[in-house]
Amino acid sequence: QVQLVESGGGMVQPGGSLRLSCVASGFTFNSHHMSWVRQAPGKGPEWVASISSASSYTYYSDYVTGRFTISRDNTKNTLYLQMNNLKPEDTGLYYCARAPRDDALQRQFWGRGTQVTVSL
């Protein structure tokens, strides 16, 4: 059974940092491109970043380029998202997705999510 368990969310002030983790199980993690997707309150899902199976390639949305870093540790079946210089508009539920960028917005590939709130 495929499982994706996100953690690391929380409340932080603007300009702060958080590191999200996603532990994967039930599939061959090192064979899959992985992504992060987020959903702000009252809005549709938004693709954030993707990484190739061996970390050779990373891709970022324009909104997070230069502030967020996606990475993975295939020995630990874990995906990460380092988020720096957080802004209030980064607030939302962050989901780990077992999918490349083109498929990342399909909900069947997501975990349960972790909440990120950026506020004074």
QUIHU-V754255 format. One record per backbone hydrogen bond with DSSP energy under -1.0 kcal/mol. NH is the residue of the N-H (numbers start at 0). CO is the residue of the C=O. E is the energy in kcal/mol with one decimal. If there is no record, write none. Layout:
nh: [NH NH]
co: [CO CO]
e: [E E]
This chain:
nh: [2 4 6 11 14 15 17 19 20 21 22 23 24 28 30 31 33 34 35 36 37 38 42 45 47 48 49 50 51 54 58 60 63 64 66 67 68 70 72 75 77 78 79 80 81 82 83 85 89 90 91 92 93 94 96 97 98 102 105 108 109 110 113 115 116 118]
co: [24 22 20 116 85 12 82 80 6 78 4 76 2 26 27 28 50 96 48 94 45 92 39 37 35 35 58 33 56 51 49 47 60 60 63 63 81 79 77 72 72 21 70 19 68 17 66 15 86 87 115 38 113 36 34 108 96 99 102 105 106 95 93 91 9 11]
e: [-2.7 -2.2 -2.2 -2.7 -3.2 -2.3 -2.2 -2.8 -2.5 -2.0 -2.3 -3.0 -2.0 -1.5 -1.9 -1.9 -2.2 -2.2 -2.7 -2.6 -2.8 -2.1 -2.2 -3.1 -2.6 -1.5 -2.1 -2.6 -2.5 -1.6 -2.4 -2.5 -1.1 -1.4 -2.5 -2.3 -2.4 -1.6 -2.8 -1.3 -1.9 -2.5 -3.1 -2.1 -2.9 -3.3 -2.0 -2.4 -2.4 -1.8 -2.7 -2.5 -2.8 -3.7 -2.9 -2.4 -1.8 -1.1 -2.0 -2.0 -1.9 -1.4 -1.9 -2.7 -2.8 -2.1]
